[in-house]
Amino acid sequence: MAKRIVYFNNKGGVGKTTLVYHTAWMLAELGYKVLVADFDPQTNLTAIFCHKPASKKFF
């Protein structure tokens, strides 16, 4: 069974997007398969993954 990590907080500006990005990046560096779902209407996390060269590890 797959393990899940979920970050949730109603308040904005607490670093959720940054934390998710860096956690996913580090897990991928360690050889884990990583799936990140961006449900935020601002889609900042999607933008980070689409514009970084390291994002190739996640696809």
HELIX and SHEET records of a PDB file:
HELIX    1   1 LYS A   16  GLU A   29  1                                  14    
HELIX    2   2 ASN A   44  HIS A   51  1                                   8    
HELIX    3   3 PRO A   53  PHE A   58  5                                   6    
END                                                                             
